[in-house]
Amino acid sequence: MNYLKEFVINFGNLKPGIHKYEFEIGEKFFEQFEYSLVKHGSLQVILDLEKQKETLMLFHFKINGLIVLQCDRCLDNYSFPLNTEEQLIVKLQEAPKETDDDEIIFLPVETYQIDISSYIYEYINLALPLKSVCNLGAKECNPEMLAVLEKMNTPPKADDNTDPRWEGLKGLN
Ligand SMILES: [Zn+2]
């Protein structure tokens, strides 16, 4: 079964008004997106779908929970509290036009469903910290790992000036 099927919203038969949807997402969700930076987490998605007209809908997303990120500094995993809200306007039209606006999409008038999984995925990614470091979450950087990494980044001292090629020539004299 296609896991993402759950995220296809059939709006065609909805009555005007607000309709609530809830989704729990975690590992399985992120597995569907090959290049996802987030692999683990536990998030709740609340969608309020407001059907204003047959051809105009407002999708309001609230995403809350914890995701597991890797620290850019010490490479430890840590839990990051993610809380975000986004809005998407869906308009049905005879000749839908392309738009650069992230908040509105135009779809052919006969459309009756929409897969919201890629939107949820995008909203989660928009809410990620620009720089992922432990102390954004509830933990401090791992001091042992920082020490190890510092050692690795220090170039080895060039204390041996003897070039092996000259060493070899010495024997010829
Ligand atoms: Zn760290």
Backbone and ligand atoms as CSV (ligand in chain L), in Angstrom:
chain,resi,resn,atom,element,x,y,z
A,1,MET,N,N,0.836,-1.211,0.000
A,1,MET,CA,C,0.000,0.000,0.000
A,1,MET,C,C,0.862,1.249,0.000
A,2,ASN,N,N,0.446,2.205,-0.740
A,2,ASN,CA,C,1.170,3.467,-0.790
A,2,ASN,C,C,0.927,4.264,0.492
A,3,TYR,N,N,2.002,4.425,1.249
A,3,TYR,CA,C,1.870,5.093,2.539
A,3,TYR,C,C,1.316,6.510,2.398
A,4,LEU,N,N,1.734,7.201,1.346
A,4,LEU,CA,C,1.341,8.601,1.198
A,4,LEU,C,C,-0.126,8.800,0.789
A,5,LYS,N,N,-0.803,7.684,0.505
A,5,LYS,CA,C,-2.216,7.756,0.133
A,5,LYS,C,C,-3.052,8.492,1.179
A,6,GLU,N,N,-2.636,8.313,2.415
A,6,GLU,CA,C,-3.312,8.964,3.546
A,6,GLU,C,C,-3.366,10.487,3.383
A,7,PHE,N,N,-2.411,11.012,2.643
A,7,PHE,CA,C,-2.274,12.463,2.542
A,7,PHE,C,C,-2.980,13.059,1.319
A,8,VAL,N,N,-3.725,12.196,0.644
A,8,VAL,CA,C,-4.513,12.700,-0.482
A,8,VAL,C,C,-5.868,13.147,0.060
A,9,ILE,N,N,-6.139,14.413,-0.081
A,9,ILE,CA,C,-7.387,14.970,0.436
A,9,ILE,C,C,-8.395,15.081,-0.702
A,10,ASN,N,N,-9.515,14.442,-0.492
A,10,ASN,CA,C,-10.612,14.527,-1.461
A,10,ASN,C,C,-11.496,15.695,-1.098
A,11,PHE,N,N,-11.347,16.774,-1.799
A,11,PHE,CA,C,-12.132,17.950,-1.414
A,11,PHE,C,C,-13.389,18.121,-2.272
A,12,GLY,N,N,-13.466,17.314,-3.319
A,12,GLY,CA,C,-14.563,17.449,-4.266
A,12,GLY,C,C,-15.943,17.436,-3.637
A,13,ASN,N,N,-16.147,16.506,-2.675
A,13,ASN,CA,C,-17.485,16.357,-2.109
A,13,ASN,C,C,-17.682,17.121,-0.805
A,14,LEU,N,N,-16.685,17.874,-0.407
A,14,LEU,CA,C,-16.805,18.583,0.876
A,14,LEU,C,C,-17.832,19.702,0.797
A,15,LYS,N,N,-18.534,19.858,1.915
A,15,LYS,CA,C,-19.474,20.973,2.002
A,15,LYS,C,C,-18.689,22.247,2.315
A,16,PRO,N,N,-19.237,23.396,1.991
A,16,PRO,CA,C,-18.559,24.636,2.373
A,16,PRO,C,C,-18.396,24.684,3.893
A,17,GLY,N,N,-17.301,25.279,4.339
A,17,GLY,CA,C,-17.042,25.342,5.775
A,17,GLY,C,C,-15.671,24.788,6.101
A,18,ILE,N,N,-15.429,24.609,7.402
A,18,ILE,CA,C,-14.108,24.156,7.834
A,18,ILE,C,C,-14.111,22.659,8.133
A,19,HIS,N,N,-13.119,21.979,7.611
A,19,HIS,CA,C,-12.967,20.540,7.830
A,19,HIS,C,C,-11.606,20.285,8.440
A,20,LYS,N,N,-11.595,19.478,9.513
A,20,LYS,CA,C,-10.347,19.241,10.229
A,20,LYS,C,C,-9.752,17.880,9.873
A,21,TYR,N,N,-8.446,17.872,9.711
A,21,TYR,CA,C,-7.723,16.624,9.452
A,21,TYR,C,C,-6.534,16.571,10.398
A,22,GLU,N,N,-6.187,15.352,10.808
A,22,GLU,CA,C,-5.014,15.194,11.658
A,22,GLU,C,C,-4.134,14.077,11.146
A,23,PHE,N,N,-2.855,14.317,11.167
A,23,PHE,CA,C,-1.907,13.302,10.721
A,23,PHE,C,C,-0.781,13.187,11.738
A,24,GLU,N,N,-0.330,11.956,11.953
A,24,GLU,CA,C,0.868,11.744,12.759
A,24,GLU,C,C,1.960,11.348,11.792
A,25,ILE,N,N,3.070,12.067,11.833
A,25,ILE,CA,C,4.123,11.674,10.913
A,25,ILE,C,C,5.429,11.395,11.643
A,26,GLY,N,N,6.192,10.488,11.068
A,26,GLY,CA,C,7.462,10.069,11.655
A,26,GLY,C,C,8.354,9.495,10.578
A,27,GLU,N,N,9.193,8.567,11.039
A,27,GLU,CA,C,10.171,7.919,10.165
A,27,GLU,C,C,9.622,7.516,8.794
A,28,LYS,N,N,8.455,6.900,8.821
A,28,LYS,CA,C,7.875,6.365,7.591
A,28,LYS,C,C,7.592,7.474,6.571
A,29,PHE,N,N,7.184,8.596,7.092
A,29,PHE,CA,C,6.906,9.746,6.228
A,29,PHE,C,C,8.193,10.219,5.556
A,30,PHE,N,N,9.228,10.393,6.378
A,30,PHE,CA,C,10.480,10.935,5.839
A,30,PHE,C,C,11.152,9.968,4.865
A,31,GLU,N,N,10.903,8.667,5.051
A,31,GLU,CA,C,11.458,7.662,4.141
A,31,GLU,C,C,10.953,7.853,2.708
A,32,GLN,N,N,9.807,8.476,2.569
A,32,GLN,CA,C,9.227,8.660,1.237
A,32,GLN,C,C,9.968,9.730,0.433
A,33,PHE,N,N,10.770,10.514,1.143
A,33,PHE,CA,C,11.502,11.586,0.465
A,33,PHE,C,C,12.990,11.269,0.528
A,34,GLU,N,N,13.502,10.832,-0.600
A,34,GLU,CA,C,14.843,10.261,-0.663
A,34,GLU,C,C,15.909,11.175,-0.073
A,35,TYR,N,N,15.791,12.476,-0.329
A,35,TYR,CA,C,16.868,13.373,0.082
A,35,TYR,C,C,16.546,14.125,1.368
A,36,SER,N,N,15.602,13.606,2.112
A,36,SER,CA,C,15.200,14.304,3.334
A,36,SER,C,C,16.343,14.426,4.335
A,37,LEU,N,N,16.546,15.635,4.816
A,37,LEU,CA,C,17.551,15.874,5.859
A,37,LEU,C,C,17.060,15.299,7.178
A,38,VAL,N,N,15.754,15.308,7.319
A,38,VAL,CA,C,15.155,14.762,8.531
A,38,VAL,C,C,14.829,13.295,8.276
A,39,LYS,N,N,15.264,12.430,9.184
A,39,LYS,CA,C,14.976,11.003,9.014
A,39,LYS,C,C,14.061,10.494,10.122
A,40,HIS,N,N,14.184,11.101,11.287
A,40,HIS,CA,C,13.398,10.645,12.429
A,40,HIS,C,C,12.698,11.818,13.077
A,41,GLY,N,N,11.610,11.494,13.710
A,41,GLY,CA,C,10.884,12.533,14.411
A,41,GLY,C,C,9.476,12.073,14.685
A,42,SER,N,N,8.766,12.895,15.383
A,42,SER,CA,C,7.384,12.601,15.687
A,42,SER,C,C,6.630,13.925,15.669
A,43,LEU,N,N,5.822,14.090,14.635
A,43,LEU,CA,C,5.148,15.371,14.448
A,43,LEU,C,C,3.652,15.160,14.282
A,44,GLN,N,N,2.936,16.150,14.758
A,44,GLN,CA,C,1.498,16.140,14.551
A,44,GLN,C,C,1.162,17.254,13.559
A,45,VAL,N,N,0.396,16.886,12.551
A,45,VAL,CA,C,-0.022,17.881,11.563
A,45,VAL,C,C,-1.526,18.077,11.704
A,46,ILE,N,N,-1.914,19.318,11.926
A,46,ILE,CA,C,-3.344,19.618,11.966
A,46,ILE,C,C,-3.659,20.497,10.759
A,47,LEU,N,N,-4.593,20.019,9.974
A,47,LEU,CA,C,-4.991,20.762,8.783
A,47,LEU,C,C,-6.429,21.236,8.934
A,48,ASP,N,N,-6.603,22.530,8.833
A,48,ASP,CA,C,-7.949,23.092,8.751
A,48,ASP,C,C,-8.187,23.466,7.302
A,49,LEU,N,N,-9.106,22.757,6.688
A,49,LEU,CA,C,-9.407,23.041,5.292
A,49,LEU,C,C,-10.705,23.840,5.238
A,50,GLU,N,N,-10.592,25.039,4.766
A,50,GLU,CA,C,-11.792,25.856,4.671
A,50,GLU,C,C,-12.227,25.962,3.222
A,51,LYS,N,N,-13.370,25.352,2.960
A,51,LYS,CA,C,-13.890,25.455,1.603
A,51,LYS,C,C,-14.764,26.702,1.539
A,52,GLN,N,N,-14.264,27.698,0.854
A,52,GLN,CA,C,-15.008,28.952,0.784
A,52,GLN,C,C,-16.016,28.932,-0.345
A,53,LYS,N,N,-15.549,28.388,-1.467
A,53,LYS,CA,C,-16.424,28.223,-2.634
A,53,LYS,C,C,-16.044,26.904,-3.278
A,54,GLU,N,N,-16.784,26.464,-4.256
A,54,GLU,CA,C,-16.417,25.227,-4.964
A,54,GLU,C,C,-15.020,25.347,-5.570
A,55,THR,N,N,-14.631,26.552,-5.866
A,55,THR,CA,C,-13.361,26.744,-6.568
A,55,THR,C,C,-12.298,27.436,-5.712
A,56,LEU,N,N,-12.580,27.617,-4.440
A,56,LEU,CA,C,-11.620,28.323,-3.589
A,56,LEU,C,C,-11.542,27.682,-2.212
A,57,MET,N,N,-10.321,27.225,-1.886
A,57,MET,CA,C,-10.110,26.585,-0.591
A,57,MET,C,C,-8.880,27.129,0.089
A,58,LEU,N,N,-8.968,27.155,1.407
A,58,LEU,CA,C,-7.863,27.622,2.207
A,58,LEU,C,C,-7.362,26.457,3.059
A,59,PHE,N,N,-6.107,26.114,2.898
A,59,PHE,CA,C,-5.520,25.046,3.698
A,59,PHE,C,C,-4.637,25.694,4.759
A,60,HIS,N,N,-4.980,25.454,6.003
A,60,HIS,CA,C,-4.158,26.002,7.075
A,60,HIS,C,C,-3.487,24.845,7.815
A,61,PHE,N,N,-2.162,24.850,7.801
A,61,PHE,CA,C,-1.400,23.754,8.407
A,61,PHE,C,C,-0.755,24.202,9.709
A,62,LYS,N,N,-0.868,23.345,10.722
A,62,LYS,CA,C,-0.109,23.538,11.963
A,62,LYS,C,C,0.708,22.289,12.178
A,63,ILE,N,N,2.017,22.450,12.290
A,63,ILE,CA,C,2.881,21.283,12.471
A,63,ILE,C,C,3.667,21.442,13.768
A,64,ASN,N,N,3.515,20.482,14.656
A,64,ASN,CA,C,4.165,20.539,15.962
A,64,ASN,C,C,4.773,19.200,16.330
A,65,GLY,N,N,5.902,19.256,17.016
A,65,GLY,CA,C,6.493,18.020,17.517
A,65,GLY,C,C,7.989,18.124,17.591
A,66,LEU,N,N,8.611,16.950,17.628
A,66,LEU,CA,C,10.075,16.897,17.720
A,66,LEU,C,C,10.637,16.175,16.511
A,67,ILE,N,N,11.746,16.694,16.010
A,67,ILE,CA,C,12.455,15.963,14.974
A,67,ILE,C,C,13.893,15.745,15.438
A,68,VAL,N,N,14.521,14.728,14.876
A,68,VAL,CA,C,15.907,14.449,15.229
A,68,VAL,C,C,16.803,15.058,14.157
A,69,LEU,N,N,17.707,15.898,14.598
A,69,LEU,CA,C,18.658,16.509,13.675
A,69,LEU,C,C,20.066,16.146,14.101
A,70,GLN,N,N,20.990,16.289,13.148
A,70,GLN,CA,C,22.384,16.064,13.506
A,70,GLN,C,C,23.068,17.416,13.659
A,71,CYS,N,N,23.845,17.510,14.716
A,71,CYS,CA,C,24.540,18.759,15.006
A,71,CYS,C,C,25.684,18.967,14.006
A,72,ASP,N,N,25.744,20.184,13.436
A,72,ASP,CA,C,26.821,20.504,12.484
A,72,ASP,C,C,28.185,20.566,13.166
A,73,ARG,N,N,28.194,20.840,14.460
A,73,ARG,CA,C,29.464,21.002,15.166
A,73,ARG,C,C,30.020,19.691,15.699
A,74,CYS,N,N,29.215,18.978,16.491
A,74,CYS,CA,C,29.746,17.776,17.160
A,74,CYS,C,C,29.186,16.475,16.582
A,75,LEU,N,N,28.300,16.571,15.595
A,75,LEU,CA,C,27.729,15.422,14.885
A,75,LEU,C,C,26.799,14.547,15.724
A,76,ASP,N,N,26.535,14.957,16.956
A,76,ASP,CA,C,25.559,14.246,17.783
A,76,ASP,C,C,24.155,14.450,17.218
A,77,ASN,N,N,23.291,13.494,17.481
A,77,ASN,CA,C,21.878,13.704,17.170
A,77,ASN,C,C,21.219,14.411,18.343
A,78,TYR,N,N,20.276,15.264,18.043
A,78,TYR,CA,C,19.537,15.914,19.120
A,78,TYR,C,C,18.106,16.175,18.664
A,79,SER,N,N,17.240,16.375,19.635
A,79,SER,CA,C,15.835,16.632,19.326
A,79,SER,C,C,15.593,18.116,19.150
A,80,PHE,N,N,14.958,18.444,18.064
A,80,PHE,CA,C,14.659,19.850,17.787
A,80,PHE,C,C,13.145,20.037,17.819
A,81,PRO,N,N,12.666,20.952,18.653
A,81,PRO,CA,C,11.222,21.193,18.691
A,81,PRO,C,C,10.792,22.016,17.476
A,82,LEU,N,N,9.933,21.443,16.687
A,82,LEU,CA,C,9.499,22.117,15.463
A,82,LEU,C,C,8.043,22.556,15.606
A,83,ASN,N,N,7.822,23.839,15.435
A,83,ASN,CA,C,6.463,24.379,15.487
A,83,ASN,C,C,6.318,25.353,14.340
A,84,THR,N,N,5.421,25.049,13.447
A,84,THR,CA,C,5.280,25.952,12.316
A,84,THR,C,C,3.831,26.002,11.840
A,85,GLU,N,N,3.491,27.101,11.212
A,85,GLU,CA,C,2.158,27.258,10.627
A,85,GLU,C,C,2.312,27.796,9.223
A,86,GLU,N,N,1.564,27.225,8.304
A,86,GLU,CA,C,1.624,27.694,6.915
A,86,GLU,C,C,0.228,27.689,6.323
A,87,GLN,N,N,0.070,28.494,5.293
A,87,GLN,CA,C,-1.231,28.571,4.649
A,87,GLN,C,C,-1.092,28.385,3.140
A,88,LEU,N,N,-2.014,27.659,2.590
A,88,LEU,CA,C,-2.011,27.414,1.151
A,88,LEU,C,C,-3.412,27.699,0.603
A,89,ILE,N,N,-3.450,28.514,-0.431
A,89,ILE,CA,C,-4.726,28.809,-1.074
A,89,ILE,C,C,-4.796,27.968,-2.346
A,90,VAL,N,N,-5.881,27.236,-2.484
A,90,VAL,CA,C,-6.053,26.398,-3.674
A,90,VAL,C,C,-7.224,26.953,-4.475
A,91,LYS,N,N,-6.918,27.309,-5.714
A,91,LYS,CA,C,-7.941,27.888,-6.579
A,91,LYS,C,C,-8.133,27.024,-7.807
A,92,LEU,N,N,-9.366,26.716,-8.102
A,92,LEU,CA,C,-9.642,25.934,-9.308
A,92,LEU,C,C,-10.067,26.886,-10.421
A,93,GLN,N,N,-9.476,26.650,-11.599
A,93,GLN,CA,C,-9.730,27.565,-12.718
A,93,GLN,C,C,-9.835,26.828,-14.036
A,94,GLU,N,N,-10.456,27.472,-15.003
A,94,GLU,CA,C,-10.546,26.895,-16.353
A,94,GLU,C,C,-9.164,26.731,-16.957
A,95,ALA,N,N,-8.400,27.781,-16.911
A,95,ALA,CA,C,-7.044,27.719,-17.463
A,95,ALA,C,C,-6.051,28.112,-16.364
A,96,PRO,N,N,-5.679,27.128,-15.536
A,96,PRO,CA,C,-4.822,27.457,-14.397
A,96,PRO,C,C,-3.488,28.031,-14.846
A,97,LYS,N,N,-3.069,29.082,-14.171
A,97,LYS,CA,C,-1.798,29.694,-14.559
A,97,LYS,C,C,-0.713,29.308,-13.566
A,98,GLU,N,N,0.502,29.385,-14.058
A,98,GLU,CA,C,1.658,29.135,-13.207
A,98,GLU,C,C,1.871,30.352,-12.322
A,99,THR,N,N,2.347,30.106,-11.122
A,99,THR,CA,C,2.650,31.233,-10.263
A,99,THR,C,C,3.906,30.952,-9.444
A,100,ASP,N,N,4.621,32.012,-9.123
A,100,ASP,CA,C,5.812,31.868,-8.287
A,100,ASP,C,C,5.453,31.979,-6.816
A,101,ASP,N,N,4.214,32.361,-6.573
A,101,ASP,CA,C,3.751,32.527,-5.207
A,101,ASP,C,C,3.664,31.162,-4.517
A,102,ASP,N,N,4.336,31.038,-3.380
A,102,ASP,CA,C,4.323,29.763,-2.663
A,102,ASP,C,C,3.001,29.514,-1.954
A,103,GLU,N,N,2.227,30.567,-1.783
A,103,GLU,CA,C,1.042,30.432,-0.949
A,103,GLU,C,C,-0.216,30.123,-1.726
A,104,ILE,N,N,-0.108,30.136,-3.048
A,104,ILE,CA,C,-1.320,29.898,-3.826
A,104,ILE,C,C,-1.021,28.942,-4.984
A,105,ILE,N,N,-1.935,28.008,-5.209
A,105,ILE,CA,C,-1.797,27.164,-6.392
A,105,ILE,C,C,-3.108,27.167,-7.177
A,106,PHE,N,N,-2.936,27.129,-8.471
A,106,PHE,CA,C,-4.082,27.086,-9.372
A,106,PHE,C,C,-4.156,25.696,-9.990
A,107,LEU,N,N,-5.326,25.106,-9.930
A,107,LEU,CA,C,-5.498,23.767,-10.473
A,107,LEU,C,C,-6.667,23.761,-11.458
A,108,PRO,N,N,-6.667,22.802,-12.387
A,108,PRO,CA,C,-7.779,22.717,-13.339
A,108,PRO,C,C,-9.103,22.552,-12.598
A,109,VAL,N,N,-10.122,23.112,-13.146
A,109,VAL,CA,C,-11.410,23.205,-12.467
A,109,VAL,C,C,-12.013,21.831,-12.130
A,110,GLU,N,N,-11.612,20.793,-12.881
A,110,GLU,CA,C,-12.186,19.467,-12.608
A,110,GLU,C,C,-11.445,18.713,-11.491
A,111,THR,N,N,-10.409,19.325,-10.917
A,111,THR,CA,C,-9.647,18.657,-9.858
A,111,THR,C,C,-10.513,18.459,-8.621
A,112,TYR,N,N,-10.428,17.253,-8.031
A,112,TYR,CA,C,-11.235,17.019,-6.828
A,112,TYR,C,C,-10.395,16.520,-5.661
A,113,GLN,N,N,-9.082,16.354,-5.888
A,113,GLN,CA,C,-8.237,15.916,-4.782
A,113,GLN,C,C,-6.839,16.524,-4.887
A,114,ILE,N,N,-6.149,16.502,-3.750
A,114,ILE,CA,C,-4.798,17.037,-3.745
A,114,ILE,C,C,-3.951,16.233,-2.755
A,115,ASP,N,N,-2.730,15.942,-3.164
A,115,ASP,CA,C,-1.795,15.246,-2.285
A,115,ASP,C,C,-1.018,16.311,-1.509
A,116,ILE,N,N,-1.228,16.346,-0.208
A,116,ILE,CA,C,-0.600,17.416,0.575
A,116,ILE,C,C,0.739,16.993,1.179
A,117,SER,N,N,1.178,15.748,0.914
A,117,SER,CA,C,2.410,15.275,1.569
A,117,SER,C,C,3.625,16.125,1.211
A,118,SER,N,N,3.735,16.512,-0.062
A,118,SER,CA,C,4.911,17.290,-0.447
A,118,SER,C,C,4.879,18.693,0.153
A,119,TYR,N,N,3.683,19.200,0.408
A,119,TYR,CA,C,3.583,20.507,1.077
A,119,TYR,C,C,4.029,20.402,2.531
A,120,ILE,N,N,3.558,19.349,3.193
A,120,ILE,CA,C,3.964,19.141,4.590
A,120,ILE,C,C,5.484,19.001,4.662
A,121,TYR,N,N,6.021,18.217,3.747
A,121,TYR,CA,C,7.474,18.017,3.706
A,121,TYR,C,C,8.205,19.345,3.512
A,122,GLU,N,N,7.708,20.140,2.605
A,122,GLU,CA,C,8.315,21.444,2.332
A,122,GLU,C,C,8.231,22.370,3.554
A,123,TYR,N,N,7.077,22.368,4.207
A,123,TYR,CA,C,6.900,23.241,5.382
A,123,TYR,C,C,7.843,22.831,6.510
A,124,ILE,N,N,8.037,21.526,6.667
A,124,ILE,CA,C,8.971,21.061,7.702
A,124,ILE,C,C,10.377,21.556,7.371
A,125,ASN,N,N,10.746,21.449,6.104
A,125,ASN,CA,C,12.088,21.885,5.704
A,125,ASN,C,C,12.273,23.390,5.849
A,126,LEU,N,N,11.204,24.137,5.611
A,126,LEU,CA,C,11.290,25.591,5.781
A,126,LEU,C,C,11.487,25.960,7.251
A,127,ALA,N,N,11.053,25.088,8.136
A,127,ALA,CA,C,11.112,25.388,9.567
A,127,ALA,C,C,12.402,24.897,10.217
A,128,LEU,N,N,13.273,24.264,9.419
A,128,LEU,CA,C,14.533,23.776,9.989
A,128,LEU,C,C,15.456,24.949,10.290
A,129,PRO,N,N,16.270,24.807,11.326
A,129,PRO,CA,C,17.212,25.890,11.621
A,129,PRO,C,C,18.263,25.989,10.514
A,130,LEU,N,N,18.695,27.207,10.197
A,130,LEU,CA,C,19.703,27.399,9.153
A,130,LEU,C,C,20.995,26.703,9.521
A,131,LYS,N,N,21.332,26.845,10.778
A,131,LYS,CA,C,22.523,26.168,11.264
A,131,LYS,C,C,22.064,25.200,12.335
A,132,SER,N,N,22.365,23.940,12.125
A,132,SER,CA,C,21.890,22.938,13.062
A,132,SER,C,C,22.942,22.680,14.127
A,133,VAL,N,N,22.724,23.240,15.294
A,133,VAL,CA,C,23.652,22.959,16.403
A,133,VAL,C,C,22.866,22.564,17.646
A,134,CYS,N,N,23.497,21.691,18.428
A,134,CYS,CA,C,22.879,21.135,19.635
A,134,CYS,C,C,22.168,22.160,20.495
A,135,ASN,N,N,22.851,23.263,20.763
A,135,ASN,CA,C,22.305,24.170,21.773
A,135,ASN,C,C,21.045,24.922,21.319
A,136,LEU,N,N,20.586,24.629,20.096
A,136,LEU,CA,C,19.266,25.114,19.698
A,136,LEU,C,C,18.195,24.220,20.310
A,137,GLY,N,N,18.600,22.987,20.544
A,137,GLY,CA,C,17.689,22.035,21.172
A,137,GLY,C,C,17.918,22.071,22.664
A,138,ALA,N,N,17.678,20.955,23.303
A,138,ALA,CA,C,17.748,20.945,24.764
A,138,ALA,C,C,19.054,20.338,25.256
A,139,LYS,N,N,20.095,20.359,24.414
A,139,LYS,CA,C,21.341,19.730,24.861
A,139,LYS,C,C,22.536,20.572,24.468
A,140,GLU,N,N,23.637,20.303,25.098
A,140,GLU,CA,C,24.870,21.020,24.782
A,140,GLU,C,C,25.700,20.177,23.835
A,141,CYS,N,N,26.621,20.825,23.122
A,141,CYS,CA,C,27.498,20.077,22.238
A,141,CYS,C,C,28.319,19.067,23.026
A,142,ASN,N,N,28.552,17.941,22.402
A,142,ASN,CA,C,29.320,16.856,23.015
A,142,ASN,C,C,30.797,17.254,23.108
A,143,PRO,N,N,31.304,17.510,24.319
A,143,PRO,CA,C,32.667,18.033,24.462
A,143,PRO,C,C,33.748,17.052,23.999
A,144,GLU,N,N,33.509,15.754,24.224
A,144,GLU,CA,C,34.504,14.754,23.805
A,144,GLU,C,C,34.646,14.741,22.289
A,145,MET,N,N,33.484,14.786,21.640
A,145,MET,CA,C,33.502,14.747,20.181
A,145,MET,C,C,34.145,16.013,19.628
A,146,LEU,N,N,33.876,17.148,20.244
A,146,LEU,CA,C,34.480,18.400,19.781
A,146,LEU,C,C,35.994,18.315,19.864
A,147,ALA,N,N,36.504,17.709,20.940
A,147,ALA,CA,C,37.951,17.567,21.118
A,147,ALA,C,C,38.536,16.682,20.029
A,148,VAL,N,N,37.856,15.586,19.746
A,148,VAL,CA,C,38.325,14.666,18.702
A,148,VAL,C,C,38.349,15.361,17.341
A,149,LEU,N,N,37.274,16.088,17.059
A,149,LEU,CA,C,37.185,16.769,15.759
A,149,LEU,C,C,38.258,17.836,15.626
A,150,GLU,N,N,38.549,18.516,16.725
A,150,GLU,CA,C,39.560,19.563,16.686
A,150,GLU,C,C,40.924,18.971,16.343
A,151,LYS,N,N,41.202,17.819,16.936
A,151,LYS,CA,C,42.456,17.116,16.658
A,151,LYS,C,C,42.555,16.752,15.179
A,152,MET,N,N,41.424,16.264,14.653
A,152,MET,CA,C,41.413,15.828,13.253
A,152,MET,C,C,41.637,16.989,12.299
A,153,ASN,N,N,41.168,18.168,12.713
A,153,ASN,CA,C,41.277,19.325,11.832
A,153,ASN,C,C,42.622,20.025,11.923
A,154,THR,N,N,43.419,19.656,12.930
A,154,THR,CA,C,44.738,20.265,13.051
A,154,THR,C,C,45.694,19.498,12.150
A,155,PRO,N,N,46.344,20.187,11.192
A,155,PRO,CA,C,47.234,19.453,10.288
A,155,PRO,C,C,48.422,18.879,11.064
A,156,PRO,N,N,48.882,17.694,10.691
A,156,PRO,CA,C,50.012,17.097,11.407
A,156,PRO,C,C,51.257,17.973,11.244
A,157,LYS,N,N,52.066,18.031,12.266
A,157,LYS,CA,C,53.274,18.864,12.227
A,157,LYS,C,C,54.294,18.256,11.279
A,158,ALA,N,N,54.922,19.130,10.485
A,158,ALA,CA,C,55.951,18.641,9.558
A,158,ALA,C,C,57.298,18.664,10.269
A,159,ASP,N,N,57.479,17.715,11.204
A,159,ASP,CA,C,58.720,17.758,11.994
A,159,ASP,C,C,59.820,16.898,11.370
A,160,ASP,N,N,59.421,16.118,10.386
A,160,ASP,CA,C,60.431,15.270,9.741
A,160,ASP,C,C,60.833,15.916,8.417
A,161,ASN,N,N,61.979,16.549,8.391
A,161,ASN,CA,C,62.412,17.270,7.197
A,161,ASN,C,C,63.133,16.385,6.190
A,162,THR,N,N,63.341,15.167,6.558
A,162,THR,CA,C,64.104,14.292,5.679
A,162,THR,C,C,63.235,13.823,4.524
A,163,ASP,N,N,63.631,14.144,3.331
A,163,ASP,CA,C,62.909,13.689,2.155
A,163,ASP,C,C,63.403,12.290,1.826
A,164,PRO,N,N,62.484,11.323,1.759
A,164,PRO,CA,C,62.928,9.939,1.519
A,164,PRO,C,C,63.737,9.779,0.231
A,165,ARG,N,N,63.516,10.664,-0.742
A,165,ARG,CA,C,64.266,10.541,-2.002
A,165,ARG,C,C,65.749,10.812,-1.782
A,166,TRP,N,N,66.055,11.817,-0.964
A,166,TRP,CA,C,67.463,12.142,-0.680
A,166,TRP,C,C,68.091,11.050,0.168
A,167,GLU,N,N,67.259,10.486,1.040
A,167,GLU,CA,C,67.750,9.377,1.875
A,167,GLU,C,C,68.271,8.243,0.973
A,168,GLY,N,N,67.545,7.975,-0.082
A,168,GLY,CA,C,67.896,6.887,-0.984
A,168,GLY,C,C,69.195,7.189,-1.716
A,169,LEU,N,N,69.395,8.445,-2.108
A,169,LEU,CA,C,70.590,8.823,-2.862
A,169,LEU,C,C,71.859,8.709,-2.025
A,170,LYS,N,N,71.676,8.949,-0.705
A,170,LYS,CA,C,72.823,8.887,0.207
A,170,LYS,C,C,73.574,7.573,0.072
A,171,GLY,N,N,72.811,6.499,-0.079
A,171,GLY,CA,C,73.400,5.180,-0.130
A,171,GLY,C,C,74.271,4.979,-1.370
A,172,LEU,N,N,74.107,5.834,-2.368
A,172,LEU,CA,C,74.843,5.651,-3.628
A,172,LEU,C,C,76.289,6.132,-3.527
A,173,ASN,N,N,76.556,7.017,-2.549
A,173,ASN,CA,C,77.929,7.565,-2.456
A,173,ASN,C,C,78.976,6.550,-2.027
L,1,ZN,ZN,ZN,26.699,19.636,19.013
